[in-house]
Amino acid sequence: EKDEPGAEVRVTYRELLELTCRLGNTLKRQGVKRGDRVTIYMPPCPLAVASMLACARIGAVHAVVFAGFSAESLADRIRD
């Protein structure tokens, strides 16, 4: 659901799987492999969910940081 009442996005399991596979392949093309660490910095949305699932699918460890953190706080979370 989005912030506005009545504004929602519906995603089927098939659409989520296809998006997850595409993102996983994109990560692999960028050199991300099993055991690598990935930080996902985006607002809560279907793409964020697919990104988390894509990391899990290829075996990359992921951390999720949602918007609202200062640059310094974000850097601290990435280092941790």
Number of C-alpha atoms within 10 A of each C-alpha: 12 10 7 7 7 8 8 10 9 8 10 8 9 9 12 16 15 13 19 23 19 15 20 25 16 13 18 16 10 9 9 18 16 13 13 13 15 17 16 17 15 14 13 14 12 14 15 17 15 21 24 21 21 24 28 16 15 18 16 21 15 18 16 18 17 13 11 10 12 9 9 9 12 17 11 10 14 16 8 7
